[in-house]
Amino acid sequence: DATPDYEMDDTVGKEGAELAFESYLRGTAGVREVERNTSGKVVSETWLTDPKPGNNVVLTIDLDLQGTVEDVLANSIPKLSSKEVEGAACVVLDVNNGDVLASASYPSYHLATYSADLAENSADPLKPFLNRAFQGVYAPGSTFKMVTAVAGLESGIIEPDTEIMDTGVYTYYQDDGPQCWYWRQYRRKHGLVNVSEALEVSCNVFFFDVGRRVGIQGLQEFAAKFGLGEPTGIELYEETGVMAGPEYTQSMGQTWYEGSTLSVAIGQESSQFTPLQLANYIATLVNGGTRYSAHLLKEVKSSDFSQVLYTYEPEVLDSIDIQPENLDAVKAGMLALTTGKGSLARYFQDLPVQVGAKTGSAQVNAETESNAVFVCFAPYDDPQIAISLVVEKGGSGSTLASIAADILRGRSGTGEERVLDLTEDSVRLLVLLDRAGAFGS
């Protein structure tokens, strides 16, 4: 919005990071005395007050990691088996302070040719100007199951060694109740599984039962503590999404049934979250329950870089008291997916660190491919980063495992490799070096 001290021809940040940090980036106009002769020609100029350039904003973005994420998406998404893919997003967070280390949306656009490409990009049905990382909302699918697991464990409804029988079909409400994916696809059952095993094999029946016993209010409470359906605090415009429940269903003029809780427990129903929220949820989980505000601002430096004028201090938005044995059980299930005989082990076996992960898929409608969702963290024994990936109509979340592994490995998708340091501070990106419009909308 215009303010009284802006001139008509001033350059103003209108979108993205330049809008968010306009107050830091904007300089101060000077006052100049101009002497003219009788014909109007300028004969002398004197600065009464010198103009001052704006300050420099340093983002939390890791330049190498940002480049890797953008390159991997650009090179990998077109090669996915699903031919219906419409877009994708990836967010990488520092689990210990909420720093956004990388954020990419696909397809994107180029700042260098923004004006020349404006008409074409505006008409593109894939919406390259949509920042899917912060503004796209998606059902989480089975990536929500860690919420249900923590809710059950912390509520005392289950313990880490509690086993529940996978009956293939969950018949608590009716004989033809919802099915486990394993039964639906292969007519097979997982048998007796505890929470770690249920996360590894993504047993729906286990989480149907835990979710029913926790109840919708309990699921909503824990989801909110993990930041799902809540503002993340990011400085740019974001969608907040929605956590499913009776209130939302009724606000849409629909009927909520007691059995609807079963769908919520496995990340279906009407829950819709952003990739940023999903990454922050995983960060909160693996750091032991502290939910930090997600943020892009690292520090503000003077125009000549000689002084640090402001340094961001991590802000805690909420916390969950997760007992160590409960957290270990949940993390163990995520680790089992990527190691040993886990279904994703082949993608992560050559990485220098162990990774915990969870896949998800959420059906858009009966006629199209499901959205693919994937979350992970690394290193397993000392978590530093959390990653979320969403591919619209990408099919199974397991198809995204190779993309996540390439990001962790540092591959650009073209054979080039970058070394990603998961333990030391990395080079940060100045706002003026913003790549490919990643924070432009």
N, C-alpha and C positions, 0 to 999 in steps of 0.2 A: 504494500500500500504506500502511496505517496505521503511524504511528511513535509512540513514546511521548509526544512533545510535542504531539500533536493531541488536542483535546477532542472529545467526541461530537458537538457541535453546530457544529463548525468548518465553514466553507465551503472546499472543496478543489477544485482543478482536476482534473477527471476524464478529460477527453479533449482531444485536439488541442493547440493552442498553450498553453492554460491548464494542461494537465498537464505539457507539456514544460518550461515555465518557472515551474512552481509554486514552486521554491526562491527565485526572485527576487520573485515576486508576493506571496508570503505575508508578512503582517505578524507582529509579535511581540506576544503577549498581555501585558497589564499585570497588576500585582498590586494589588488593592483591599482596603482594610480597611473592614469594615462594622460599625457599632455598632447593636444592636437593643435595644429595651426589653423588659420582662418579657413583654409580649404578642406579641413577635416583630416589631413594627413597626420599620422602619429609621429611626433618628433621625439618623445621620450616616454619611458615606462619605468616605474619604480614599484617594487614590491613592498607594500606597507606591512603585510603579514605573509610570510612564505607558505605555500601549500605544503601539506604533509601527506606522504603516501600512506596507504593503508597498511595494516599489519599482515603478517603471514600466518596462515592457518595450517597446522600440520595434522593430518588425519591419522587414524589408527591403522589404516590400510597398509598391508605388507605388499610392496610393489611386485616382488617376484611371485608371491602367491596369487595376487590378483591376476597377473598375466597368465599364470598357469591355469587358473580356474576358467578364465575367459577362453583361452585357447582350447582347453580340453572340451568345454561345452561346444564350441564352434566346430570342432573336428569330430566329436563323438556322436552328438545328437543326430546328425543326418544319417549315421550308419546304423542306428538302432533298427531292430527287426520290424517294429511297428511303423507302418507307413502313414499313420494318422497323427503323428506328433505335431503339436501346434506351438509349443513353447517350453521353456525350462528355466529353472533358477537354482542357484547354489549360494549358500551363506556359510562362512567359516568364522567362528567366534573363539576368542580366548576365554576358556572356561573359568579363569580366575579373576576376571575383572570386567567382562562384557565388551571388550574391544572387538569391533568388527574388523577382522583381518582381511577378509575378501567378501565381495558380494557381486554376483553377476546375474544378468538376465538375458535370456536367449529367445528370439533373435534380438540383436542390439542395433545400434546405429553409430555413425562416426561423427564426432564433434567437428572434425576438420571440414566435412562436407555437409554439415547440418542444413544450411539454407538450400543448397542445391538439391538435397534429397528430401526436403520437407514434404512436398506434395506426394511423392511416391511412398514415403514412410507413413504418412497420415492415412493413406488409402489402403495400406497393407492390412489384410484381415488378421495377420498374426500379431499385430500391435507391437511393433518394436519400441514404441515410446512408453509402454507399460513396464514399470519396474516391478517385475513379478516377485523379486526377492522380498520386497517390503509391502507390495500392494496386491499380489496375487493371493487368493485364499483357496485352500484345498482341504478335502477330507484327509485326515492323517492315516487312515487304514490301520494296519497292525502296528505302526510305529507308536500308537497310543497305548499299547498294552503295558508298557512300563509304568504308566500312570496307574492303571488298574492294579498292577502288581504291588506298587508301593502303597496304594490305598488299602489293599487287602492286608499287607504285612503290617503296616503301621497302625491299622485299626484292630489288629489282633485276630482278624477273621481267619487268616492262614499264618503259618510259620514257614521258614525256608524249606523245611523237610516235609511239609504237608503235601500229600499226594491226592490227586483227583483223577477219577477214571474217565478217560475219553470214551464216550459211548457212541461217537459218530454223529448222533442227533441228540440235541439237548431237549429233553422231554418234560422239564419241570412244569411248563405251562400247558403244553399240548403234545400229543404223540408225534405230530409232524412238525416239530419245532425247528429252529435254525440248526444248520449243520456245520460241522467242522470242515474246513476246506479239504482235508485229507480224505474224509469220507465222500465228499461231493465229487472229487476228482478221481479217486482211486478205489473207493469203497473199502478203505482200510481205516484202522483206528490207531491212535498213539498209545493206548493202554494207560496204565497208571503213570502220571507225570507230576513232578514237583514244579515249583515256580520257575526255576532255572531251565529245566527241561522244556517246560511249556513255552518259554520265550524262545528257546533255540528252534523248536519245531513249529512255533506259532500256533499252538493248539487253541482253537476257538472255544471248544467246550470248557476247557479250564477257565478261560477268562469270562465266558458266559456266567459260570457259576460264581466266581469271585465277584464279578460286577453286580450280579443280582443281590448277593449278600451285603456288599458295600452299600448299594442303593445309589440312586441318581444324585442325591444331594452330596453323598460322600465323594462320588466321582467328580462332581462339579467343584467341590472344595479343593481337592487335590490338583485338579487341572488348573484352577485359578492360581494356586501357589506356584505351579510350574510356569505360569505366565501364558497359558493357552487361552486364547480369546481375550487377552488383556493387553493394554499398550506396553510395548517393550521399552519406551523411553527414548527411542532413536530420534535424532534431531530432524530427520527428513519426514515427509508425509508418509504415514503407514496406515494400512487397514488393520482393524482390531479383530476381525473375524468373529466367530461365535462358537460358544460351547453349547452343545445340544442339551436340551432339557425341556420339561413341561412348559415353562414360560415361553421359550422361543417357539416351540411347536404351536402353542395356542395363539401366539401373536401372528402366526402365519395362517390362522384360520383352520388349522388341522387338529386332529385328535391325538393326544398322548395316551399311550397304553402302558400298563405296568411292564409288559415285556419289551418295550422300546429300550429299556435300560440295557438289555443284552447287546443290542447293536451299538450303543454308545460305548460299552466296555471294550469293544474291539475296533473302535475308531470309525464307525460308520454313523448312521442316523444323519443329523444335520450339522455336525461339528465341521467347522471350516477354519483353518489356521494358515498363517503366512509361513513361508520358509524361514523367515527371521525368528518367528515364535518357536518353530520346531527346533532350530539350532539352540535357542536360548533355553528351551526345555531340557535338552540333552546336557547342555553346559551346567544347568542347575542340578540335574540328577548326579552327574559324575563328580562335581566338586563337593558333594555331600549335602546339598540342599540350600545353598545360598543363591538367590536369584538377583543377579546384577542388572542394572539398567543397561541395555544395549546402546552403544554410542560410537560415533565416528570422530569426535573431537579429541585429539591427544593433547595438543598444546597450542598456544598462540605466541608467536615471536614478533619482535619489533620489525619494522620495515627493513632494517639492515641486518637482521638476524643476531644482533649483539645481545639481546635480552630476551629472556623468557618471561612473558607478561602474565601468562595463565597456564596452569597445568591441571588437566582433568583429574579429579579424584573419584575412584569407583563409588557408585551409589547402589546401595542394597535396597531393592524394592520389596522383597519378601524372603522368607526362609521356611524350610521344612526340616524338622528334626527327624532325620532318617537314621535309624539305628545301624551301626556298622555291619552287623550280620545280615540285615535286610538289604542294605546297599550292595554288599558282596554277592548276595544271591541273585540280584537283578543284573549286576554287571557280569556275573559268571555266565548267565544265559546269553548275553550279548557277545561275550567272548567266544562261547562255544560255536556260534554261527560262523565265525571266521577262522577257526582253528580245527585241527584234528579231522574228524569226519563231517564237520559242519558244511552245510550246503554252499557256503561262500568261500570256503578255505582256499580254493585254487586262486582266487583273486588277490589274496592278502599274504600268501605263504612266503613270498620273497621280499616282503617289506622289512626294514630294519627294526620296526617296532610292532607290538601286537595291537590289534584294533578291536574294539567292541562295536557291534552294529545291530541294526534292526531294519527289516524291509517292510514295506506296506504297499497295498494297492487298493484303490477306491474306485468303485464303478461310477461312471458318469451317467450312463444310461445303458439300456440293454443292447443298443445297436452299435456302440463304439467301444474302443479299447478303454481299459481303466487308466486312471492317472497312476503313475508310478512314484513311490515315495521311498526315500532312503535316509537314514540317520546313522551317524557313527561318531566315535571319539577315539583319540590317540594321544600319547601312548597309553596302553591299558593300565600299566602299573603306576603311572603318574600323569593323569590326564592334563593336557595342555590346550587341545583344540577340540571343538565340536563342529561337525559338518552336517548340513541338511541339503538334500537334493530332491527336487520335484520335477518330473517331466510330464507335461500334459498329454494324456492318451499314450503314455509310454509303455503300458502293459504292466508286467510284474515289477515290483520294486527290486527284485534280485538282478534285473538287467542293469541297474544303476551301480552295482557293486564295482564293476570294472572302472567306471568313471571315477568313483570315490578313490579307488586304489591308485589310479593315475594321478589324481590330485595329490594324494599323500606321497606318492613316489616322486612327484615333481615333473611328470611328463606333460609336454604341451599337446600331445596327440599327433605330433608330426615327427616324432622320433627324437626331438630335442628333450634334454633333461635338465631340470634345475634342482639344485640342492635346497631342500626345505629344512630349516632349522626349527625343531619343535621345542627347543629348550631355551634358546637365547633370544633376546630382543632382536627384531629384524628391522631392516630399513623401512622407514615410513614414507608415505606418499604425501607430497604437498598438494593442497587442493588445486593448485594451478596445473598439476600434472595428471588430473583426472583422465583415465583412459576410456575411450570408446563410449562415453556417456553413461558409465555405470552408475553414477549418482546424479544424473541429469534430470530425472523425473521421479 
